[in-house]
């Protein structure tokens, strides 16, 4: 079902630039400080293409997208980027320490092309909703450059790890870089036609779940449809725009780590911890805990409480509550959501607490009007304790089985429900359509 193909990647040439200075985190993870750091690292840093600076003089034909196309063309002509001579797959390893622990882990996958499929074909499945604005931005970049610079993170199931074994290599890596989070990224070019065909064959019966890159996948889908319409193509003959660059990772691998994304609510003029507690009692068992709780203790409480179902820690300036044993399953507040969705901590939080108790609308949550997201527990707590927020909601991570079940059922989670760690580096490989 999954159509996988090798490709001749554009890659930074080690004789011209150090990979460490030119690769980046995915575009949507780059904040202004990181953007400045990347700009300073090298005149050839990929940030100039995937997230170029905007200028007061910008106008059609002279904007971040046209400049991106110019950089891509210049770097190809100048030999900064060179195209591999053989169609290849690229084995990819990420070695890291699981955040908040001392646990060392490795996640292995491979970079290749995946055929773009409509969701209705039930080959590619999503698990999160997308927003129009990021897709419009990525579409403008794709139209200007006709290239894909970051890999879409795809999951497949292979309990026996046969595909990982087929791509196992012991030679020195062709690409290597350590990112700002201490993650060691290594990749190997694999051009052996027998290995490639073996992998393609084993992938044919796989269904794919988008772990990260929903906006970029749907952008590639929209671009494919746009190009087909312009050329009057019916899709029976494959074209370069029918494929997009992906990294494929086995969802059954122990190296697959999902982190929680904590929610911090701010800007409420009438927040009261007592009123919140009373309101929450309609939906959960509520237990008061030490308001001076630190990140380590909070994580321990959540680990224990979540063994029997959804559990959330709500921490205000001088009060803290453990909310567990949900009471509202099947009630009208979850209208339109399956029992599988209702059993998720993040859905319980959004529907019962953010909407039901605090009165935030779905639209305001989607637009992040009163809510911010934090990966680190101590950062979320700090927002409350320095008076910048009303309450922090600390979460346990979604489990891979939950993500799998919901995606394959054709359902979606609230935005920022999953944080797959680490992210895939942008710039290891580039897929040019021309």
RODO-2510 file (C-alpha; in nm, 4 decimals, decimal comma):
residues 434
     n   res          X          Y          Z
     1     x     0,0000     0,0000     0,0000
     2     x     0,2846     0,2389     0,0811
     3     x     0,4803     0,3342    -0,2314
     4     x     0,8397     0,4077    -0,1286
     5     x     1,1112     0,5221    -0,3683
     6     x     1,4828     0,6059    -0,3555
     7     x     1,5976     0,9445    -0,4824
     8     x     1,9048     1,1430    -0,5721
     9     x     1,9211     1,3769    -0,2759
    10     x     2,0692     1,7220    -0,2854
    11     x     2,3169     1,7315     0,0009
    12     x     2,5541     1,9828     0,1539
    13     x     2,9045     1,9093     0,0290
    14     x     3,1473     1,8464     0,3178
    15     x     3,4364     1,9964     0,1190
    16     x     3,2520     2,3313     0,1165
    17     x     3,0643     2,3528     0,4477
    18     x     3,0510     2,1833     0,7872
    19     x     2,7141     2,0090     0,8227
    20     x     2,6951     2,1199     1,1863
    21     x     2,6714     2,4838     1,0732
    22     x     2,3996     2,4499     0,8114
    23     x     2,1310     2,2071     0,9336
    24     x     1,8377     2,3205     1,1482
    25     x     1,5454     2,2077     1,3548
    26     x     1,2145     2,1865     1,1612
    27     x     1,0898     2,5295     1,0541
    28     x     0,7995     2,5325     1,3009
    29     x     1,0357     2,4737     1,5939
    30     x     1,2629     2,7685     1,5112
    31     x     1,2028     3,0659     1,7400
    32     x     1,3494     3,4141     1,6709
    33     x     1,6560     3,3448     1,8865
    34     x     1,7286     3,0209     1,7009
    35     x     1,6765     3,1961     1,3686
    36     x     1,9416     3,4528     1,4597
    37     x     2,1781     3,1793     1,5760
    38     x     2,1357     2,9889     1,2499
    39     x     2,1899     3,3042     1,0435
    40     x     2,5143     3,3682     1,2303
    41     x     2,6358     3,0069     1,1966
    42     x     2,6883     3,0148     0,8188
    43     x     2,5867     3,2142     0,5098
    44     x     2,4663     2,8774     0,3765
    45     x     2,2530     2,7791     0,6732
    46     x     1,9226     2,6273     0,5593
    47     x     1,7246     2,8740     0,7712
    48     x     1,7674     3,1275     0,4902
    49     x     1,5510     2,9018     0,2750
    50     x     1,3008     2,7437     0,5139
    51     x     1,2458     3,0448     0,7411
    52     x     1,4043     3,3507     0,5844
    53     x     1,3860     3,6886     0,7518
    54     x     1,1132     3,9261     0,6454
    55     x     1,2070     4,2836     0,5529
    56     x     1,0241     4,6130     0,5449
    57     x     1,0954     4,6355     0,1722
    58     x     0,9344     4,2991     0,0913
    59     x     0,7091     4,2950    -0,2147
    60     x     0,5903     4,0321    -0,4619
    61     x     0,8974     3,8921    -0,6316
    62     x     1,1226     4,0177    -0,3524
    63     x     1,0171     3,8340    -0,0395
    64     x     1,1368     3,5394     0,1730
    65     x     1,0090     3,2904    -0,0871
    66     x     1,1812     3,4456    -0,3877
    67     x     1,4985     3,4872    -0,1836
    68     x     1,4772     3,1201    -0,0838
    69     x     1,4588     3,0191    -0,4494
    70     x     1,7583     3,2426    -0,5208
    71     x     1,9657     3,0883    -0,2428
    72     x     1,8804     2,7365    -0,3602
    73     x     1,9829     2,8154    -0,7173
    74     x     2,3040     2,9910    -0,6116
    75     x     2,4101     2,7153    -0,3740
    76     x     2,3564     2,4496    -0,6398
    77     x     2,5554     2,6443    -0,8990
    78     x     2,8346     2,7180    -0,6517
    79     x     2,8677     2,3561    -0,5398
    80     x     2,7530     2,4146    -0,1839
    81     x     2,4780     2,1642    -0,2578
    82     x     2,5491     1,8649    -0,4787
    83     x     2,3170     1,5952    -0,6084
    84     x     2,3955     1,2306    -0,5411
    85     x     2,4716     1,0324    -0,8555
    86     x     2,2607     0,7276    -0,7636
    87     x     1,9041     0,6912    -0,6381
    88     x     1,9400     0,6053    -0,2707
    89     x     1,7703     0,5566     0,0604
    90     x     1,9387     0,7089     0,3655
    91     x     1,9535     0,5143     0,6918
    92     x     1,9086     0,7595     0,9793
    93     x     2,0063     0,7214     1,3457
    94     x     1,9391     0,9586     1,6349
    95     x     2,1102     0,8934     1,9681
    96     x     1,9808     1,0961     2,2631
    97     x     1,9050     1,1197     2,6318
    98     x     1,5340     1,1085     2,7072
    99     x     1,4476     1,4546     2,8509
   100     x     1,3967     1,4563     3,2262
   101     x     1,5804     1,1245     3,2691
   102     x     1,9260     0,9722     3,2444
   103     x     1,8022     0,7137     2,9933
   104     x     2,0035     0,6803     2,6717
   105     x     1,8096     0,5844     2,3601
   106     x     1,8493     0,5450     1,9856
   107     x     1,5817     0,5905     1,7221
   108     x     1,6513     0,4452     1,3791
   109     x     1,4696     0,5037     1,0540
   110     x     1,5352     0,5815     0,6911
   111     x     1,4872     0,8775     0,4586
   112     x     1,3223     0,8179     0,1242
   113     x     1,0382     0,9349    -0,0936
   114     x     0,6819     0,8393    -0,0168
   115     x     0,4001     0,8691    -0,2648
   116     x     0,1468     1,1339    -0,1649
   117     x    -0,1925     0,9749    -0,1018
   118     x    -0,5323     1,1232    -0,0283
   119     x    -0,6447     1,0350     0,3228
   120     x    -0,9424     0,8561     0,1691
   121     x    -0,7048     0,5957     0,0219
   122     x    -0,6296     0,4826     0,3803
   123     x    -0,2592     0,4523     0,3222
   124     x    -0,1556     0,7707     0,5047
   125     x    -0,3314     0,8583     0,8303
   126     x    -0,3185     1,1788     1,0306
   127     x    -0,3693     1,2205     1,4035
   128     x    -0,3873     1,6003     1,4352
   129     x    -0,5845     1,8833     1,2784
   130     x    -0,4058     2,1412     1,0632
   131     x    -0,4369     2,5192     1,0321
   132     x    -0,4726     2,7155     0,7092
   133     x    -0,2029     2,9795     0,7706
   134     x     0,1000     2,7460     0,8047
   135     x    -0,0102     2,5519     0,4963
   136     x    -0,0351     2,8720     0,2900
   137     x     0,3162     2,9695     0,4002
   138     x     0,4663     2,6305     0,3115
   139     x     0,2808     2,6248    -0,0220
   140     x     0,4317     2,9602    -0,1199
   141     x     0,7786     2,8245    -0,0376
   142     x     0,7196     2,5043    -0,2340
   143     x     0,5908     2,6954    -0,5353
   144     x     0,8989     2,9201    -0,5322
   145     x     1,1665     2,6553    -0,4751
   146     x     1,0039     2,3381    -0,6098
   147     x     1,1905     2,1440    -0,3436
   148     x     1,1297     1,9774    -0,0071
   149     x     1,3848     2,0564     0,2632
   150     x     1,2593     1,8708     0,5701
   151     x     1,1368     1,5171     0,6043
   152     x     0,7839     1,4339     0,7068
   153     x     0,8018     1,1992     1,0062
   154     x     0,6107     0,8811     0,9185
   155     x     0,5404     0,5791     1,1373
   156     x     0,4886     0,2219     1,0195
   157     x     0,4453    -0,1039     1,2111
   158     x     0,7116    -0,3736     1,1947
   159     x     0,7165    -0,5747     1,5211
   160     x     0,9952    -0,8022     1,3933
   161     x     1,2074    -0,4988     1,2913
   162     x     1,2819    -0,6593     0,9528
   163     x     1,3186    -0,3250     0,7742
   164     x     1,5573    -0,1866     1,0347
   165     x     1,7651    -0,5039     1,0012
   166     x     1,7767    -0,4718     0,6214
   167     x     1,9179    -0,1198     0,6562
   168     x     2,1649    -0,1954     0,9321
   169     x     2,5122    -0,0622     0,8485
   170     x     2,8442    -0,0693     1,0316
   171     x     3,0448     0,1723     0,8160
   172     x     3,1182     0,5327     0,9209
   173     x     2,8256     0,7676     0,8629
   174     x     2,8110     0,9816     0,5498
   175     x     2,6487     1,2614     0,7488
   176     x     2,6902     1,3438     1,1171
   177     x     2,5856     1,6365     1,3354
   178     x     2,4998     1,7032     1,6980
   179     x     2,2127     1,9458     1,7487
   180     x     2,1426     2,2051     2,0174
   181     x     1,9599     1,9455     2,2299
   182     x     2,2595     1,7126     2,2394
   183     x     2,1120     1,4671     1,9893
   184     x     2,3640     1,2900     1,7665
   185     x     2,2242     1,2606     1,4121
   186     x     2,3929     1,0230     1,1674
   187     x     2,2901     0,9105     0,8190
   188     x     2,4239     0,6592     0,5673
   189     x     2,3676     0,6632     0,1910
   190     x     2,2393     0,3237     0,0739
   191     x     2,2465     0,2721    -0,3031
   192     x     2,2483    -0,1076    -0,3339
   193     x     1,9488    -0,1860    -0,5623
   194     x     1,8883    -0,5208    -0,3882
   195     x     1,8645    -0,3593    -0,0460
   196     x     1,6422    -0,0821    -0,1791
   197     x     1,4054    -0,3276    -0,3482
   198     x     1,3927    -0,5423    -0,0345
   199     x     1,2905    -0,2400     0,1716
   200     x     1,0361    -0,1267    -0,0873
   201     x     0,8861    -0,4738    -0,0901
   202     x     0,8561    -0,4924     0,2871
   203     x     0,6977    -0,1455     0,2986
   204     x     0,4281    -0,2167     0,0395
   205     x     0,1778    -0,3583     0,2873
   206     x     0,2349    -0,0848     0,5463
   207     x    -0,0019     0,1868     0,6537
   208     x     0,1611     0,5149     0,7514
   209     x     0,0796     0,7529     1,0357
   210     x     0,2044     1,1118     1,0257
   211     x     0,3922     1,1680     1,3522
   212     x     0,5165     1,5189     1,2680
   213     x     0,4652     1,7255     0,9549
   214     x     0,0878     1,7324     0,9067
   215     x     0,1013     2,0827     0,7564
   216     x     0,3839     1,9931     0,5182
   217     x     0,2125     1,6727     0,4079
   218     x    -0,1117     1,8516     0,3273
   219     x     0,0889     2,1252     0,1536
   220     x     0,2527     1,8605    -0,0662
   221     x    -0,0914     1,7145    -0,1353
   222     x    -0,2301     2,0552    -0,2346
   223     x     0,0730     2,1236    -0,4540
   224     x     0,0359     1,7873    -0,6249
   225     x    -0,3277     1,8645    -0,7042
   226     x    -0,2308     2,2109    -0,8278
   227     x     0,0361     2,0739    -1,0617
   228     x    -0,1918     1,7996    -1,1898
   229     x    -0,4628     2,0519    -1,2699
   230     x    -0,2173     2,2819    -1,4471
   231     x    -0,0812     2,0005    -1,6629
   232     x    -0,4165     1,8223    -1,7046
   233     x    -0,2480     1,5094    -1,5630
   234     x    -0,4790     1,2386    -1,4344
   235     x    -0,2309     1,0864    -1,1918
   236     x    -0,1867     0,7595    -1,3823
   237     x     0,1735     0,8470    -1,4688
   238     x     0,3908     0,9347    -1,1690
   239     x     0,5604     1,2751    -1,1617
   240     x     0,8163     1,4134    -0,9132
   241     x     0,5431     1,6159    -0,7399
   242     x     0,3554     1,2918    -0,6644
   243     x     0,6176     1,2189    -0,3985
   244     x     0,7435     1,3939    -0,0881
   245     x     1,0497     1,3332     0,1289
   246     x     0,9799     1,1320     0,4430
   247     x     1,1616     0,9675     0,7301
   248     x     1,0107     0,6288     0,8097
   249     x     1,0327     0,5003     1,1688
   250     x     0,9054     0,1745     1,3148
   251     x     0,6317     0,2568     1,5671
   252     x     0,7108    -0,0701     1,7501
   253     x     1,0687     0,0386     1,8201
   254     x     1,1688     0,1002     2,1848
   255     x     1,3540     0,4114     2,0664
   256     x     1,0284     0,5905     1,9828
   257     x     0,9698     0,8511     2,2544
   258     x     0,6618     1,0712     2,2977
   259     x     0,6873     1,3606     2,5433
   260     x     0,3983     1,5467     2,7046
   261     x     0,3101     1,9005     2,6064
   262     x     0,1947     2,0950     2,9101
   263     x    -0,0679     2,3685     2,8837
   264     x    -0,0336     2,7016     3,0650
   265     x    -0,3354     2,9304     3,0850
   266     x    -0,2793     3,3044     3,1198
   267     x    -0,4686     3,6324     3,0932
   268     x    -0,7825     3,5265     3,2820
   269     x    -0,9043     3,8247     3,4832
   270     x    -1,1257     3,6304     3,7253
   271     x    -0,9380     3,3065     3,7897
   272     x    -0,9951     3,1608     4,1367
   273     x    -0,8325     2,8410     4,2585
   274     x    -1,1309     2,7683     4,4824
   275     x    -1,3812     2,8128     4,1995
   276     x    -1,1642     2,6024     3,9719
   277     x    -1,1555     2,3216     4,2289
   278     x    -1,5322     2,3226     4,2698
   279     x    -1,5860     2,3256     3,8956
   280     x    -1,3390     2,0440     3,8399
   281     x    -1,5221     1,8191     4,0883
   282     x    -1,7988     1,7745     3,8310
   283     x    -1,5504     1,5999     3,6024
   284     x    -1,2779     1,4445     3,8191
   285     x    -1,1829     1,3211     4,1594
   286     x    -0,9886     1,6179     4,3003
   287     x    -0,7071     1,5855     4,5521
   288     x    -0,5116     1,8815     4,6857
   289     x    -0,1327     1,8407     4,6717
   290     x     0,1652     2,0459     4,7872
   291     x     0,1570     2,3785     4,5942
   292     x     0,5392     2,3961     4,6158
   293     x     0,5656     2,0784     4,4096
   294     x     0,8727     2,0595     4,1851
   295     x     0,9056     1,9064     3,8387
   296     x     1,0475     1,5743     3,9563
   297     x     0,7721     1,5205     4,2143
   298     x     0,5028     1,6282     3,9670
   299     x     0,6224     1,3734     3,7124
   300     x     0,6268     1,0989     3,9778
   301     x     0,2691     1,1774     4,0826
   302     x     0,1500     1,1724     3,7235
   303     x     0,3282     0,8449     3,6473
   304     x     0,1556     0,6751     3,9394
   305     x    -0,1891     0,8273     3,8882
   306     x    -0,1946     0,7690     3,5115
   307     x    -0,1535     0,3931     3,5514
   308     x    -0,5294     0,3671     3,6089
   309     x    -0,6460     0,6275     3,3551
   310     x    -0,6259     0,9968     3,2650
   311     x    -0,4585     1,2172     3,5260
   312     x    -0,3762     1,5882     3,5228
   313     x    -0,1965     1,8148     3,7680
   314     x    -0,3339     2,1690     3,7902
   315     x    -0,0867     2,4062     3,9568
   316     x    -0,1820     2,7648     4,0449
   317     x     0,0210     3,0252     4,2344
   318     x    -0,0592     2,8913     4,5813
   319     x    -0,2704     2,5788     4,5203
   320     x    -0,2216     2,2525     4,3328
   321     x    -0,4641     1,9719     4,2514
   322     x    -0,4394     1,6176     4,1184
   323     x    -0,7340     1,5500     3,8896
   324     x    -0,7957     1,1845     3,8056
   325     x    -1,0679     0,9168     3,7802
   326     x    -1,2777     1,1022     3,5189
   327     x    -1,6528     1,1166     3,5770
   328     x    -1,7840     1,2572     3,2484
   329     x    -1,7121     0,9792     2,9982
   330     x    -2,0022     0,9532     2,7554
   331     x    -2,1554     1,2877     2,8560
   332     x    -2,2679     1,5614     2,6160
   333     x    -1,9464     1,7569     2,6665
   334     x    -1,7765     1,4933     2,4505
   335     x    -2,0378     1,5010     2,1737
   336     x    -1,8955     1,3686     1,8496
   337     x    -1,5905     1,2101     2,0122
   338     x    -1,5376     0,8347     2,0381
   339     x    -1,4767     0,6644     2,3717
   340     x    -1,1170     0,6096     2,2579
   341     x    -1,0710     0,9853     2,2194
   342     x    -1,2526     1,0608     2,5456
   343     x    -1,0079     0,8400     2,7363
   344     x    -0,7129     1,0624     2,6417
   345     x    -0,5720     1,2967     2,9053
   346     x    -0,5459     1,5821     2,6544
   347     x    -0,9107     1,5488     2,5455
   348     x    -1,0244     1,5379     2,9094
   349     x    -0,8215     1,8533     2,9712
   350     x    -0,9528     2,0432     2,6715
   351     x    -1,3191     1,9513     2,7015
   352     x    -1,3677     1,9331     3,0781
   353     x    -1,1237     2,1882     3,2162
   354     x    -1,0331     2,4403     2,9475
   355     x    -1,3827     2,4583     2,7960
   356     x    -1,6077     2,3268     3,0740
   357     x    -1,4538     2,4881     3,3834
   358     x    -1,2556     2,7857     3,2512
   359     x    -1,4975     2,8689     2,9684
   360     x    -1,2372     2,8940     2,6917
   361     x    -1,3790     2,8434     2,3438
   362     x    -1,2409     2,5928     2,0947
   363     x    -1,1502     2,8832     1,8656
   364     x    -0,9601     3,0739     2,1347
   365     x    -0,7672     2,7582     2,2242
   366     x    -0,6888     2,6944     1,8583
   367     x    -0,5655     3,0540     1,8228
   368     x    -0,3643     3,0311     2,1479
   369     x    -0,5313     3,3425     2,2895
   370     x    -0,5066     3,2370     2,6553
   371     x    -0,2905     2,9299     2,6302
   372     x     0,0768     2,8512     2,5809
   373     x     0,2527     2,5188     2,5408
   374     x     0,5648     2,3952     2,7222
   375     x     0,7651     2,0748     2,6883
   376     x     0,9566     2,1173     3,0142
   377     x     0,7660     2,0746     3,3412
   378     x     0,9814     2,3249     3,5295
   379     x     0,9233     2,5901     3,2615
   380     x     0,5474     2,5463     3,2877
   381     x     0,5633     2,5745     3,6670
   382     x     0,7851     2,8827     3,6447
   383     x     0,5212     3,0700     3,4426
   384     x     0,2741     3,0362     3,7278
   385     x     0,5188     3,1071     4,0070
   386     x     0,6481     3,4285     3,8542
   387     x     0,2916     3,5549     3,8034
   388     x     0,2865     3,5258     3,4234
   389     x     0,0040     3,2694     3,4186
   390     x    -0,3082     3,1687     3,6084
   391     x    -0,2646     2,7925     3,6088
   392     x    -0,0406     2,5257     3,4584
   393     x    -0,1822     2,1908     3,3519
   394     x     0,0826     1,9199     3,3655
   395     x     0,0261     1,6156     3,1468
   396     x     0,1419     1,2614     3,0898
   397     x     0,2430     1,1798     2,7328
   398     x     0,0076     1,0040     2,4943
   399     x     0,0968     0,6400     2,4374
   400     x     0,1872     0,5156     2,0916
   401     x    -0,0972     0,2629     2,0992
   402     x    -0,3452     0,5457     2,1621
   403     x    -0,2084     0,7495     1,8722
   404     x    -0,2194     0,4424     1,6482
   405     x    -0,5769     0,3488     1,7393
   406     x    -0,7101     0,7007     1,6915
   407     x    -0,5271     0,7592     1,3618
   408     x    -0,6373     0,4277     1,2098
   409     x    -0,9950     0,5003     1,3204
   410     x    -0,9859     0,8201     1,1123
   411     x    -1,0034     1,0425     1,4198
   412     x    -0,7829     1,3320     1,5297
   413     x    -0,6427     1,4741     1,8522
   414     x    -0,6291     1,8370     1,9675
   415     x    -0,3298     2,0283     1,8365
   416     x    -0,0006     1,9708     2,0181
   417     x    -0,1202     1,6422     2,1648
   418     x     0,2027     1,4600     2,0845
   419     x     0,5661     1,5660     2,0984
   420     x     0,7826     1,3036     1,9324
   421     x     1,1403     1,3509     2,0526
   422     x     1,3858     1,4181     1,9023
   423     x     1,2871     1,6132     1,5919
   424     x     1,4243     1,5305     1,2487
   425     x     1,6955     1,7653     1,1276
   426     x     1,6210     1,9720     0,8190
   427     x     1,8985     1,9876     0,5625
   428     x     2,0405     1,6384     0,5805
   429     x     1,8763     1,5647     0,2456
   430     x     1,6842     1,7862     0,0044
   431     x     1,4371     1,6582    -0,2547
   432     x     1,4349     1,8774    -0,5621
   433     x     1,1462     1,8296    -0,8033
   434     x     1,3557     1,9698    -1,0885
***
